[in-house]
């Protein structure tokens, strides 16, 4: 019986965590308009 109660508490905590993160929402990050320029090293 204790295992069932512990499982229910863990499930409720997991749902509360997911619901909390969903309520906060993802941070609004912006991307740079300029692409990152990479250079290939010249071969000897």
C-alpha positions as CSV (number, residue, x, y, z in Angstrom):
1,X,0.0,0.0,0.0
2,X,2.9,2.3,0.8
3,X,4.3,1.7,-2.7
4,X,1.0,2.8,-4.3
5,X,0.9,6.0,-2.2
6,X,4.5,6.8,-3.1
7,X,3.8,6.2,-6.8
8,X,0.8,8.5,-6.7
9,X,2.8,11.2,-4.9
10,X,5.6,10.9,-7.5
11,X,3.2,11.0,-10.4
12,X,1.5,14.1,-8.9
13,X,4.8,15.8,-8.4
14,X,5.8,15.1,-12.0
15,X,2.5,16.5,-13.3
16,X,2.9,19.5,-11.1
17,X,6.4,20.1,-12.5
18,X,5.3,19.8,-16.1
19,X,2.3,22.0,-15.5
20,X,4.5,24.6,-13.8
21,X,7.0,24.7,-16.7
22,X,4.2,24.9,-19.2
23,X,2.6,27.8,-17.3
24,X,5.9,29.7,-17.2
25,X,6.4,29.2,-20.9
26,X,9.6,29.0,-22.8
27,X,11.9,32.0,-22.8
28,X,11.6,34.2,-25.9
29,X,15.0,33.9,-27.4
30,X,15.9,35.8,-30.5
31,X,18.3,34.7,-33.2
32,X,20.9,36.9,-34.7
33,X,20.1,38.1,-38.2
34,X,23.7,37.6,-39.3
35,X,24.7,34.0,-39.9
36,X,27.8,32.7,-38.3
37,X,30.6,32.7,-40.8
38,X,33.0,29.8,-40.5
39,X,36.3,29.5,-42.4
40,X,37.9,26.3,-43.4
41,X,41.7,26.2,-42.7
42,X,43.9,26.0,-45.7
43,X,45.5,22.7,-46.4
44,X,49.3,22.7,-46.6
